[in-house]
Amino acid sequence: MKAIRVHEFGDPEVMKIENVPDPKPDAGQLVIHVSASGVNPVDTYIRSGLYPLKPELPYTPGMDAAGIVEAIGKGVSRLNIGDRVYTAGTISGSYAEKTLCRESQVHHLPKDVSFAQGAGVGVPYGAAYRALYHRAHAVPGEVVLVHGASGGVGIAAVQLAHAAGMHVIGTAGTEKGLRLATEQGAHHVFDHHAYDHMEEILRLTNNRGVDVILEMLATVNLGKDLKILAPCGRIVIIGSRGTVEIDPREAMRRDATILGMVLMNASESEMYSIHSALGAGLENRTLSPVIGRELPLHEAASAHHEIMETNAFGKLVLII
Ligand code: NAP
């Protein structure tokens, strides 16, 4: 089969398409014939070699894929050959024609959800769900700011919060990103490059502030986030690319909480719970991944360049 392989950490161009042996499932594992593979920022951090998680070289990148179950190992009971599925993590990497997974990493994909959309579920929707519910413990009626609502995680968060009856504020850096966030359920949108957008958000809440902030770029925003938080508000740091200075007094005077979040820290039972909820949302169509761009597998290097640019618009996926 064809797969993207990384033999040394470095720039996107270290990813090469190669022929490798087909994976074979051991007990509790399955092989998925991949139709689409999701590209996530974390794939680029790992490929660069600068991320704490360093796979043994050579390796195939990617955690998210969607396709059809092709082979199952002994003891697999929840899934059958021929099932439409998406993955939340893989053993062998998802940028490939076939991927090997543990049964717990594979979930049914409803028939109305395309494979490209299925490839946009695992990391983005998993992260948005964990941030909103496991970390922020957001509840219906609360005001949620999705700070960075135009990309994979942001769109997922907007859809989840909207479906649960939260009041959703989203931000984006382009007109089309702002439109997309509105279409996906944000009640109000703001341009995060506008110098006064935080004051505008505060005014929108009659100076009470927002209950929950899901933060995609803490490096830029964390200090200012604290100033627009309601009493007992929570900020969940989902994304950050460097250090930031904050005034701890802003947190003290609000009894505020700053929470970190890495999806990979979720336990197997938490992941099962997350994907049970996401599966229900995909089934009842309150959740619907937006695919902004599709590239062929052999253009994985271009995909890694693009995912690190601004002007996000939903998910970027590789079509296999
Ligand atoms: P993405 O699709 O590339 O989207 C990036 C988002 O960040 C876009 O909405 C972008 O908006 C926004 N952004 C850019 N500048 C911003 C600013 N100044 N303030 C607020 N938002 C800004 O990436 P993604 O998959 O959604 O991931 C978002 C971040 O979360 C990444 O840093 C990623 O590494 C991280 N992440 C973390 C976890 C975890 O487990 N903690 C899981 C998944 C992702 P515009 O392009 O419209 O400006």
Boltz pocket constraint, residues with backbone or C-beta under 6 A from the ligand:
constraints:
  - pocket:
      binder: B
      contacts: [[A, 39], [A, 40], [A, 41], [A, 42], [A, 123], [A, 124], [A, 127], [A, 147], [A, 148], [A, 149], [A, 150], [A, 151], [A, 152], [A, 153], [A, 154], [A, 171], [A, 172], [A, 173], [A, 174], [A, 177], [A, 192], [A, 193], [A, 215], [A, 216], [A, 217], [A, 220], [A, 221], [A, 237], [A, 238], [A, 239], [A, 240], [A, 261], [A, 262], [A, 263], [A, 264], [A, 307], [A, 308], [A, 309], [A, 310], [A, 311], [A, 312], [A, 313], [A, 314], [A, 315]]
      max_distance: 6.0
